[in-house]
Amino acid sequence: MGHGKNFDEKTVVAPGAKWNKAIAIFGLAGIALIAIACFTQPNKAQFMHSYLTSFMLFLSITLGALGFTMINHITRAGWSVTIRRVQEGFMKNIWLMALLFLPILFFANEIFSWADSRDGKTLEAELKLDTYHFTDAHHGHDDHAEEVHDNHSQDDKVAAPKEVIKKELVAPKDKIGGHPEKNRVRQTQEISEAQDAAEAHIEGEEEEEAHSEGAHDAHDAHHAEGGRFDLAHGRHRAHLEHSLHVKHSYLNQSSFTQRAIIYFIIWIALAFFMFKKSTSQDADGNPQTTILMGKASAPGLMLYALSLTFASFDWMMSLDYAWFSTIYGVIYFAGGIMCMHAATVLAVRVLQSKGYLQGAVDQEHYHDLGKLMWAFMIFWTYTALSQYLIIWYADIPEETIWFLNRYKEGWLPVTYIVIASHFLIPFAFFMSRHMKRNKNICAFFAAWLIIAEFIYIYWQVMPTVTFPITTPFSPSIADALIFLGMAGLYVAAFLLNLKNQNLIPVRDPRLKESVNFVNL
């Protein structure tokens, strides 16, 4: 622990009206760039997926700041006091993220295929497939398949091919030998082949019937509107329909909206409480405020962890509603904490270049911020690799297809870029202590890791534009415009949050410890 360090008090006071011009410029530029992106990307679904990509990146920074602020309070961290106000500025941006979420809520049917009411009806009305029949045949439960078959026996033209499939697929157990996994794969292939044959038979009869009843025109109209399920090559359509059915009580517009409201209520309440208490301490200097924030952080972190995890399930993982990963929320959290520290480095570096925070944040703080960026980059790699290895080893088609879809249609090079930018390069070149203690190099890798996280989220979101068909890799100028536009709005809101506040907690009991902090 060092002693005797001082900071320039004039450089940490509230900037006030001096930031108004910058707030206006960044805010208007952000709105303009997003508006231009609307005109450069006529495909509404692709635009909304690009919008979701940038939204989830900046939301991760905001939630990362909220979570790390509470972690600092509950652990009584002293080193981070002088950078905490910057992170509180990011944390309070949750009000902006709530506003930016509204387009996602209103245009959910353009983003999430489960929110498109055409999907389920298409499978039922056009393909005439019985989900439970194929699902139970897959598992060998012939009784339930018979029951469903009987319930639909009034449609002779559909029931006949189902009866054939049932007889072909439900083989006696004593006739199936060899390795159970190979049997499962063989049965899956048989289901797929029989299903395709049944669909061809049904569609042929329906097409003939449609010509006589004038239904063929309506069928063509649906295809023109972009129906998804009838194009589901490579995916078991019955499996997709079954996934929709069993998850319908969770994946529907009403529940989706209600959960989003709950998430934002939790985040806004925690962020505004922490921000208000922290800034009020600047005026009264009450040390009990520090204790109160520590006590509130314990239940706050539990609510935070649950809400962040389910939000990542709702807003990203459900893009492919037939796929799931229980570690998905942890991966999103790791990337968010990493990006938040990277954003902190960039914000502090820019503020210091403008004459703020002189002496309050020094080489020691950059070193620790760099260590945390690197550490959470490693943690992200660990969780992401764990997810991949478990899915690869199990080799279950319903799980592996998520990764296989990102190995084709031009996405394989992007996969390699994610691995290199998010792990290999920063691991090799940012490991050194000297790199972290150099302010400019630390800022460079901070920007690098934010861009790497953006590419990673883009890699997750954009292949699902035409789900269940893998969307070919086709980046557009709108992707960059939306990212830059949202960045402009985010910076404007950050400056607005802090313009009337001191840039460090000037009366925090641990301020002296932070100013005199020295890395060993």
N, C-alpha and C positions, 0 to 999 in steps of 0.2 A: 504494500500500500504506500503510495507516495503522499507527500504533504506539501502544502503551500502553493498549490496551483490556483490561479484566478482566471475569471472570464470577464469579458467586457459586458457590463450590465446593459449598456445602451444598445447592444446588438441582439438582445433577447426580449426586448419590450414589444408590446403589440404594435404591428406595423400600421394598423388603421387604414385610412383612406389611400395610403400609398399603393395599396394592392388593388384598388378598384379597377384601374385600367387593365391590369393583367387579367383580372377575373373576367372582365367584359370580352377581352380579346380571345382568351381560351374558350369561354363559353359559346360565343357566337361562331367561332371557327369550328368547334365541335358539332354544333347544330348544322352548320352549312355542309360539312363533310358528310355527315350521315344523310342529309337531304340529297346531296349529289349522288351518293351511293344508291339511293332509291331509283334514280333515273338510269344509272349505268348497269343495274342488274334487274332486268324485267322479270326474271323468274322469281316469283314471290317466295317459293319454298327455299330456294338457294339463298336468297337474301336473308330470310329469317334464320336459317342455319348459321350464316356468317355472323349475324347479329348475336345469336346465342353464344357463339364461340368467344367473341369479345366480351360479352356480358359475364360469362363464367370466369374469364381471366380476371377482370377487375373486381368481381365479387370475391374471388379467392384472396386478393390483396386486402380487401376490406375485412373479411372474416378472419384472415390471418392476423391482422392488427388487433381485432377484438379479442381473439383467443390469446395472443401473446401478451396483451396488456393485462388480462386477468391472471395469466401464469406468472407474470412479474409481481403482481400484487400478492398472490397466494404464497409465493416463494420468498417474498420480501427482498427482491433483487435490488441491489444498490447501484451497480455499474450502469444500468440502462436508464436512469432517471432523466438525464439530459437529452436523450433521444425519444423519451416516451411521448412528449407532446406532439412530435411529428407523427408518431404512430397513432396517437389519439385523433389526429386530423384525418388519417386514413379511415380509422374506425368509425368516425362520425359520418363518413360518406355513405353510410348505410341508407340514409334518406334518399340519396341520389339513386342508389341501386334499386330501391323500392319503386321509384318512378320509371327507371329504365326497364323494370320487369313487366310493366303494363303491356307493351307490345307483344311480349312473349305470351302473356295471359290471353290477350285478345286474339292472337293469331296462332294459338296452340295447334289448331288443326293443320296448319302449314308446316309445323315442326315435328309433331308427334303423330305417328301413323295410328296409334290407338285412339287418338282424338278425332280421327276422320270417320264419320258415321258411315261412309260408303264401304269401308273395309269389311266389316262383319257381314253386311247385307250382300256384298258381292259374292263372298264365299258361299253363303247360304242359298242365294237366289240363282246365281249363275253357274256355280260349279256343282251345286247339290251334293256337297260332301258332308258326311256325318263325322264330326270330330271324335266323338266317343268310340265310334266303331273302329276307326283306325288306331286310336290310342290304345283301346283295350285289346285289339288284335295284336298290337305290338307287344303288350305285356302278357298275352296268352289268356286273358279273361274272357272266355267265350260266352259266358252266361250273360254278362251285361251287353255284349255286342248283339246277342240274340234279342234281348229286350228292346234295345234301340231299333234293331231291324224290324221287329214286329210293330213298333210304334209308327214306323214309316212305311209299312207294307202297302198303304193305299196308293203309293206312287210306284206302280209296277215297273216303269221304265228305269227308275232309279234303284229300286230294290234289287232288281235282277243282277246288275253288276256288283252290288255290295255283297250278295250271297256268294258270288263267284270268288270275290276277294277274301271273304271270311273263310271259305273252304280251303283256299290256296294258302292262306297265311297262318291259320291256327293249326299248326302241325302237332301231332301227338308228341309228348315230351320224350317218350322212349325212342323216337326216331331221330332225335336230335343228339348227336354226339360231338365229341371234341371240346375245344376250349370254350367256356361260356362267353368270353368276350368276342370270339370269332363268330359264335352263333348269333350274338346280338347284332353284330355288324351285318351278317348275312340276312338276318330277318329284316333289318332296316332297309337293305337294298331291295329285298323282295317286296316290302311294303311300298317303296317308292315306285318300283316298276309296275306293280299291280294298280297303284293309285293312278299313275299316268295313263295306263290302259283304260281304267274305268272312266277317267275324265274324258279321254278321247271318245269313248263310246257314248257317254252322256252328252257331251257337247255336240256330237254328230246328230243325235236324235233331237236335241233341243234346237239346234240350228234349223233342222228340217221343219220342226214344229213352229219355230219363230217366223219363218217365211210366210207360213199360212196365216198367222195371227198378227202379223205386222210388228213383231217384237224385235226383229233384227235391227231396226233403226235405233231403238232405245239402247240396245247392246252396244252398237258402234258409238253412240253418244257417250256412254260411260267410259269407253276406252279413250275417247278424245279428252275427257275430263281428267285422265291420269289415274285410273283405278290401279291399285297396287297388287292386290292378291293374285289377279289373273296373270301377272307377269313374274310370279315368284319362282323363277327357275332356280334350282339348286337348294331350295328350302322346302321342307315338307309343309304344304299348305295346311294340312290338317293339324300339324303341330302348332303352326302360327295361330290358327283359329282357336285351338285348345288353350294356348297361352293367354289369348285375349279373354276367353271365357272365364278361366280360373282367376285371372287378375282383374276382372272387370270391376269388382267392388273397390279396388284400390286405384286402378288406372281408368278414371272417368273424369270428365270436366269438373263436375261438382266437387269431388273429393280433392282433385288437383288444386283447385282454387282455394278451398278451405285450408289445406295444408300449407299452401304458400302464404296465406294470411297469418297463420300461426307462426311460421318461420320468421317472418318479418317483424311480427309483434315481439317475439323473443329477442331478436337481434337489435331492434331499435330500442327496446326497453333497456337492455344491458349496455349498449353503446352510449346512449344519452345519460344514463345514470353514472357511468364511469367518467364520462367527459365532464358532466356538471360538478361532480364531487372533486375531481382533479383541479378544475379551474377555480372553483370556489375556495380551495385551499390557498390559492395565490393571494386571496384577499384577507382571509382570517388566520392562516397559518396554523390551523387546529390540527395537532398530530393525531387526534382521534379519527380524523377523516381517512388517514392512511390505513388505520386498523379496520375501519368500516369497509373500505374497498377490498381489503384482504378477505374479510369474512363473507362479503357478498360474492366474491369470485368463486368460492367453493361450489355452491349450487349453480352459479352462473355457468361454470365450465361444463357441468353435467348437461344442462339444457343446451348449451352451445354445441357439444359433441353430438348429441342426438339430432338436433335440428340440422346441423351441417351435413351429417351422414345421409339423412333422408332427403334433404334437398338435392344432394348429388345423385341419389337414386332417381328422384323425380325428374330432374331437369337435364340429366345427361345419360344415365344408364338406361332409362326407359325409352330412349331413341330406338333401341333394339329391345323391344319388350319381351322377346322370347329368351333373352340372355340375361344372366345375372352374375354378380361377383360380390361376396360379402366384404371384401377388403377395398371395394371401390371408393367408399367415403374416406378411408385412411389415405389412399393415394392422392385424392383431391386435397385433403388437409395438408399433406406433406408439401405438395406443390404450392399451396397457398402461403404457408409459412415461409417457404423459400423466397417466393416472389415478394412477400411483404418486406422482408429484410433487404431484398434487392431494391425495392422502391424507396425504402428508408435511406439507403446509401445514396441513391440518385437525388432524393429531395434534399438531404443534408449537404451534399456536394454543391448543388445549385444554390441553396440558401447561403452557404459560406462564400460562394463566388460573388454573391450580391452584397456581402458585408455583414450577414447575420451569423449568429452562433459562434462568434469569434472567442476561442478559448473554452467554450462550453463542450464542444465535441472535438476531440483530437485524434491522433493516430491510434491511441489505445481503443477508442470506441469503433473506429473503422476496422481494426483488427478483429474485435469480437463480432461485429456485424458480418465480416467476411467468414469467420469461423462458422457462424450460424447458417449463412447461405450455403456453405460447402457441406455442412453436416446434414441439413435437410435435403440437399441434392442427393446425398448418399442414402438418406432414409427413403426418399422417393424411389430411388433405384432399387432398394431392397424390397419395398412393398410391391412395386410394379413387376419386378422379376419373380417374386414369390407367386403373384397371381398368374403369370405366364407359365411358370414351371408346373404348378399344380394342374392347370388346364391341359398343358401339353402331356403330362404324364398320364392323366386320366383318359385322355383321348376320346372324349365323348363328343360326338358330332354337334350336338346342340350347343356345346360350349366352345369347341375349337373353331367353329365357323366365324365367330367374331373376329378372331385374328386372321383367319384365312381370307376374309373379305378385305383385309388391309394388306394382303400380299398380292393383290391383283388390281386390274383396272388402273394401273399407274401409281398405286399407293405404296409399292414396295420401296422405291427410293426414299419416299417420305418416312417410312419406317426406319430406314437406316439413318436418316437425318435426325430423327428423334433420339435414337440411341447415341449418336455421336455428339449432338448439341446438348442434350440433357444430362449426359454422363461422361462419356469418354474424354471430351476436350476439357471441360471444367475440372474433371478429376485429375487430369494430368498437369494442367497448366495453372490451376488455382490452388493447388495443395500447399505450396510454399508459404511460409510465414511472411516472407518479404513481399510477396504478391498482395497479401491481405492488408499489409501495413502501408502500402502505396495507395494513396487516395485515388489517383487517376486510374490505376489498374483495377482497383476494387470497383470503381464506378463502371469501368468497361465490362467487367464480368457480371455486374449487377444487371446492366442492360441486356447482356447476352442471355442470362438465365430467364429473364422475363420473356424475351423473344422465343427461347426454347420452350417455355411453358405454353406460350401461345400456339406454337407449332404442334405441340403434343395435344392440346385441346382441339385444335383444328383437325388433327388426325383422328380423333375420336368422333367428332361431330359430323364432319362433312361427308364421309362415305354413306351416311344414312339419309341423304336428301331424298332419294328414291327408294327408300326401304320398302320391301326386303331386297330389291335389286341393289347391288353395290354401285354407288355413284362413281363414275370415273373421276380421276383427279383432274380437275379443271379450275385452277385458281383464277380469280378475276380481280379487277381493280377495286371492286366493291369490298372485297375482303380487307384490303389495306385501308380504304377510306373509312369503313366502319370502325376499324381498330383505332385509327388516328382520331376520328371524331369522338369516340367514347373516351379516349385518353384526354382529349381537350376538355370535355365536360368534367372528367374526373379531377383534373388539375384545378379547374375553376372552382369546383365544390370544395376541394382541399384548401385552397387559399381563402375561400369564403368562411370556412370553419375556423380558421386561425387568425384572421386579420385583426380581430379585436381581442386576441388572447396573447399572453406571453408565450414565447416560443420554447420555453422550458418551464417546468414546475418550480418557480422561484422560491417557494417556501416549503418544499417537500423536506421532511426530516432527513432524508438520505441524499440530499443534493450534494453536500460536501464530499460524501463518499464517491459519488459518481464523477465529480470534477477531478478528484485526486486519484481516480482509478488507474492502475498500472497492471498490464498483463505480465505474468511471470514468464 
